[in-house]
Amino acid sequence: MSAAPDHRARTRTWAPPGPYDLWRTLGVLRRGPGDPAFRVADGAVWRASHTPAGPGTLRVAPAGGAVAAEAWGPGAEWLLEGLPALLGAEDDPEPFTPRHRVVHEARRRHPGLRLIRTGVVLESLIPSVLEQKVTTDEAYRSWRLLLYRYGTEAPGPAGTELRMRVMPDARGWAMIPSWEWHRAGVDGKRAATIVRAVRRARALQAAADMDLEAATRRLTAIPGIGPWTAAETLQRVIGAADAVTVGDLHLPRIVGYTLVRERNADDERMLELLAPYEAAGQRHRATRYICLLGRMPPRRKPKAAIPDIARL
């Protein structure tokens, strides 16, 4: 007779060494306001994850000058062991030197921002693939539909009270029929990329213990995973401070307009503007600060129509 599931929460507390912004640090893990694997409720951040030890739910909340965590499920111990890294304990923003006024101001206003390290590749890689070549709203919808249909109920109260879901394991993703990908709004190219990735899940998971260059090579060896997807994944998985996102539709224009008021900066121009941060390996961190205070260039007002004198 199998033992009844253990619904007790494991706990841990972590005290950051300085100012800390829990929401801005972990917010990069949310895939849209309806993400079934990420919730904010009663001042706490809830996260459902398929860890190497199995499904788990993590709840973290400010507790005075510390962060208090509770975890449920087979992956609870794994989540709590990696809690400091997830919250940014392995990230050191102090050596970062702002080279632009707006970057300096963003750092001054948001001293508690940290780069996270989840240590789980597929849970960041798959939604990044879903975001390829489509709007974020479309990608978020696909993520929601796939998790509700093929994910499992999150352990602990998150599953019943917050309707949170843990994403499928590698085999679960590989078994999704082609018509279900289509129903979720995922084209054949992105679906095929995800299937190729999950079939090499173990090899890809090893990238969580590599440096940025080696991890990028490992991910981009999979057809359909390019520099954009690799950067978006490794920013979250290993806290890569230099994993600048190249190939994004909006980021170059935000960087160009915020730093030098250029309206139509491309990737090449963005990398040129971020060059002062390259030697220190801090280009991604710089873009995080830029996006906190920056914005897209305003649209130009259309010119007034010139009357056709022949018709007057």
Protein Blocks (a to p, Z undefined) as FASTA:
>chain_A
ZZdddfbdcddddddfbdcdfklmmmmmpgcjklckbcceehiacdddddfkbccddddd
dehjaccdddedjklmmmmmmmmmmnopmpcfklpccfbfklmmmmmmmmmbccddehpa
klmmmmmmmmgopafklmmmmmmmmmmmmmccdehjklmmnopacdddfklmmmpcfklm
mmnopafklmmmmmmmmmmmmmmmmmmmccfklmmmmmmmpghiafklmmmmmmmmnopa
klccehiaklmmmmmmmmnopakbcfklmmmmmmmmmmnopmmmmmmmmmmmgccddddd
dddddddfklZZ
